Amino acid sequence: MPTFSIGDTDFLLDGSPYRVLAGALHYFRVHPDQWADRIHKARLMGLNTIETYVPWNEHSPSRGEFRTDGQLDLARFLELVHAEGMHAIVRPGPYICAEWTDGGLPGWLTADPAMVLRTSDPAYLEAVSEYLRSVYEIVVPRQVQHGGPVILVQIENEYGAYGSDSDYLRALTSLTREQGIEVPLTTVDQPTDAMLSHGSLDELHRTGSFGSRATERLATLRRHQPTGPLMCSEFWCGWFDAWGAPHRTTSAADSARELDELLAAGASVNIYMFHGGTNFGFTSGADDKGTYRPNITSYDYDAPLAEDGTPTEKYWRFRDVLAKYGPVPDERPAERVDAPAFTVALDRSVPLRSVPIVVGTSFEQLPDARQLGSSRGFALYSTEVAHGGLLAFAEVRDRAQLFLDGSPVGILNRDHHDRMIPLPPQAQGELTLLVEFMGGVNYGPRIGEAKGLIGPVTLDGEPLTDWTAGSVALEDGGSLNPAIRVALEASAADAPGPLSGPAFARGTFTLGETHDLHLDTHGWGKGVVWLNGFNLGRYWSRGPQRTLFVPAPVLREGANEIVVFETAGAASATVRFVARPNLGSAEA
């Protein structure tokens, strides 16, 4: 029976020293039909282990549910890791950060006022226990001692940056052991004395998260982890991007040098990210350290393996470094084949107001998104106004487009700290607001906050009441809402012209064979795209992202359908598919 343990100075595989050379690859950010390709390329770079988080909110959109279909099939993912001859590290949180909406915490959990998040609060621990039992049903039989790939499981995630409730960490540890996890348990924190002290227990193996100054930071880690192997379990080789900010990159040469320094010191490593993947749908997170900054759809992360699975310069430089510390296969990833670019006319369109996908409910006071039953996507609010004046909200989360009797009035952006807007003096009629939830904050005290319009709301200082509001049901069962397709098919086909949002537009195209593609979003304003019902994610003219990744498995040989929900407007209702991504730069 294989064994994996922690010795006085090393990890031990079957009793012999073993250096973990891992790379982060999140199954929930990659189309499942491309998991094997990404895992194989990790081994070809010289890695021996794959690490992944587990997103509680995706697996459990409602309490008592634990989805494992499609992109959430953790068991299949671990089996593919094993089939490649690699090991696995599983990090189930329950909080994962990961630039993932709400840090992976479910909306039903964060909406419950009885819950005290990330503490030993009994109500919170009861919910966590239900979740972890479901995760460990998958992980336990796939531990290395049972012939599987899993060699490490992490407790919580960078907890020292959030709290210091040691009873909470003990409860997670006990639950993990009681469910049958026998492999070593780890924690990860940034290498400061306070975080390493508060974020772990002596019975857990402390690891660090950093991307530079390895010698100095390993020394700090050693003070708190006096025995056993040193490990940087998040070696940051790139970074994430926010809408409206420049695309962030790190020098491949500098990152390789930092990796070499880390490995030369004898440490194990998990490269974060080896392959970032994509925040498909409405899953991207947000940062808020005084200013709200929502993350883009791409999670390319300037990683060694690009968002579309292409090896980058960083891949080859890391491969050369890893070859100094372990075996690297002679095989090299196959050269990519670029598909020719082509354009598609979106010849059918229909305004949002003509599609029956909003069921409004009456509220005397302004409701937030929790009261509407969903904190992802969009919501529509309306009320009657008898005059103009200064319209003011306590907060807008996260972007609101205002219309008076269907005519645009203005936009409120949370990241600009917009909370007030003047309505014209002659304003009278129906005031409608299309509110977009741009991504749940994934780090810090605002995790899990309510989305939508936050009251009180006033018009010229007087309370504005009697609202009708409802979620915009863009999807049904994880795919495009059929009602949208029905409305588009009922519309008259026309030559593509300018498109005024908010509206849906549809086009079709035929392929002889399928390849990975990138949808060029130049010329479009802000919105969401579905390809054959699959939600590719958000686009925004702000940048830096100028293309959306289209995985080949989403496409079909033969007829294909693209649907765009454009909230602002486009100069022409045409789209262009290209072979290469453009993460570009922010709009000036």
Secondary structure, DSSP 8 states (H G I E B T S, - for coil): ---EEE-SSSEEETTEEE--EEEEE-GGGS-GGGHHHHHHHHHHHT--EEEEE--HHHH-SSTT----SGGG-HHHHHHHHHHTT-EEEEE--S---TTBGGGG--HHHHT-TT--TTS--HHHHHHHHHHHHHHHHHHGGGBGGGTSSEEEEE-SSSGGGT---HHHHHHHHHHHHHTT--S-EEEEE-SSHHHHHHT--TTSEEEEEESS-HHHHHHHHHHH--SS--EEEEEE-S---BTTS------HHHHHHHHHHHHHTT-EEEEEEEE--B--TT-B-EEESSSEEEB-SB--TT-SB-TTS-B-HHHHHHHHHHTTTS---S-----------EEEE--EEEEGGGS--B--EEESS---HHHHT--SEEEEEEEEESS-EEEEEEEEESEEEEEETTEEEEEEEGGGT--EEEE-TT--EEEEEEEEE---B-SSTTTT---EEEEEEEETTEE---EEEEEB--EETTEE-HHHHHHHHHS-------EESSEEEEEEEEESS---EEEE-TT--EEEEEETTEEEEEEETT-S--EEEE-GGGS-SEEEEEEEEESSEESSSEEEEESS--------
